[in-house]
Amino acid sequence: MSNRRFEMYEYRQVIYRMRLGESDRSIAKAGLMGRRKAAELRQLAKERGWLDKGPLPDDSELAEYLKPKPAAASNLSLVVPHADEVERWWRSGIQGTTIHQTLERKYDFSGSYSCVRRYLATLKAANPEVTTILEFEPAEAAQIDFGKGPTIKDVFSAQELSTWFFVMTLAWSRHQYAEIVTDQKVATWLGCHRRAFEFFGGVPHKAIIDNPKCAITKACFRDPVVQRAYGECAEGYGFIISPCPPADPKKKGRVESGVKYIKRNFMPLRDFRSLSDANRQLKDWILQTAGNRIHGTTKQKPLSAFIETEKPLLTALPDVAPELASWAKVKVHGNCHVQFEYCYYSAPFRLVHQQLWLKATETSVKLFRDLKLVAVHPRLKKPGARSTIDDHLPPQALAYKMQDPQWCLKQARQIGPSCTALIEQLFSDRVLDNLRAAQGIVGFAKKYGNKRLEAACQRAWFFDNPKYRAVKIILQKGLDQETCEQSAFDRLGEAYTGKGRFYRNINTLLIQ
């Protein structure tokens, strides 16, 4: 018979004409069937008694004799020895070309790729993919997702920005909110939610999401763990979070379609001068083109369906917008600081190497230990910036930080002129940092008193040895209580006015 496939009703019509006495030639002229095929059908009809009076054969009886038998694939038998393994690979999502290459590599498979492809086709036919349409009531749910956005070259800063789309689609009306962002951080995720709810003028009952790290810290089919900040956002706005099972994005197919629609309809052939310009164009496109199109599934305009039916049923926005804060577990390092988004914030030194909860808002950063607030800082934006509270530092570090050169000079002036001159001499050194030496010298006043320290500094200055060690030895040996001998040159009335570090009294030198 010919390669053309006939439906059973076509065979029945030809048999009916044969009963009426039409020849094979007339049937062929009518375009119903070729003469050769009609002759074969007439022979079969005579054998089966279909040309006799009575009801015509039904489809099942005709199909039993006329339906073509599937051709046996000559190479199918080559795949059968590996059937279990091939089916397991196919179910795990491995594509046919990879399966064929693996069979060749592992088992010296001699069949062609077409052989593997035909076998996989039989598996697909035996295991059809079945889906169910999810129905939603107005204001019941919104589906949320990220999609890859355009690369924007800012005309003002000349920077290239890699972007993403944040898309929130109302499941009933298909009206959507979209925003172009530069990251997928928790703060961005929460901020987009706030702006989306304000755009809609209300809050849907449920948020159907994937499992991004900014929302779900542990993806699980039964017990997903919600990000603490996102949980607080849901409580503040009054919606529940419904994450999809891992690796099952079809549960939010409407927003998936919305993301594709933006990529295919909004992005092509557009120029963006900056991120703000791109978002302005996107908002206009949503309210005009996207909102007023006839949706392929609902056969309604999404914006009209939203305004007329869904918007009044949304949960009202709270009178006071909830504080959107990011939470993170941080560790206090040995320098008494924690790190968050490349910035550093101090914590009390007694909490070094301990875990704290960090709460970051747009303006502040708070640190908690066992639900107790232990530190508050202004929010820093510049990477590497540091916020340090002096009371968080250990005493020795705080002392060094507080006792700066100005503090040392102030203490020296209270002690006396010799001490002041000696401290100034230390700070005039252009090579060595003598802050610790100056702190140590003025610190001797607590142990020896101002009077003795001033005398010790005067003696060290007299012998041109303004060093911490010299002052320390003078005080320890009590040399500050002895008078400094006058220079021999001074007594002779010479013009020399040096300090005389290495000369001695000539009388003491001549004594035998």
Sequence and secondary structure as in RCSB ss.txt:
>XXXX:A:sequence
MSNRRFEMYEYRQVIYRMRLGESDRSIAKAGLMGRRKAAELRQLAKERGWLDKGPLPDDSELAEYLKPKPAAASN
LSLVVPHADEVERWWRSGIQGTTIHQTLERKYDFSGSYSCVRRYLATLKAANPEVTTILEFEPAEAAQIDFGKGP
TIKDVFSAQELSTWFFVMTLAWSRHQYAEIVTDQKVATWLGCHRRAFEFFGGVPHKAIIDNPKCAITKACFRDPV
VQRAYGECAEGYGFIISPCPPADPKKKGRVESGVKYIKRNFMPLRDFRSLSDANRQLKDWILQTAGNRIHGTTKQ
KPLSAFIETEKPLLTALPDVAPELASWAKVKVHGNCHVQFEYCYYSAPFRLVHQQLWLKATETSVKLFRDLKLVA
VHPRLKKPGARSTIDDHLPPQALAYKMQDPQWCLKQARQIGPSCTALIEQLFSDRVLDNLRAAQGIVGFAKKYGN
KRLEAACQRAWFFDNPKYRAVKIILQKGLDQETCEQSAFDRLGEAYTGKGRFYRNINTLLIQ
>XXXX:A:secstr
  S    HHHHHHHHHHHHTT  HHHHHHTTSS HHHHHHHHHHHHHHTTTSSS    HHHHHHHHS      TT
HHHHGGGHHHHHHHHHTT  HHHHHHHHHHHH   S HHHHHHHHHHHHHHS          TTSEEEEEEEEEE
EEE TTT  EEEEEEEEEEETTT  EEEEEES   HHHHHHHHHHHHHHHTSB SEEEE   TTTEEE  SS  E
E HHHHHHHHHHT EEEE  TT GGGGHHHHHHHHHIIIIISTT   SSHHHHHHHHHHHIIIIITTS  TTT S
 HHHHIIIIIGGGSB   SS     EEEEEE  TTSEEEETTEEEE  GGGTT EEEEEE SSEEEEEETTEEEE
EEE   STT EE  GGGS HHHHHHHHS HHHHHHHHHHH HHHHHHHHHHHT SSS  HHHHHHHHHTHHHHHH
HHHHHHHHHHHHTT   HHHHHHHHHHTGGGS     HHHHTT S  S  SS   HHHHH  
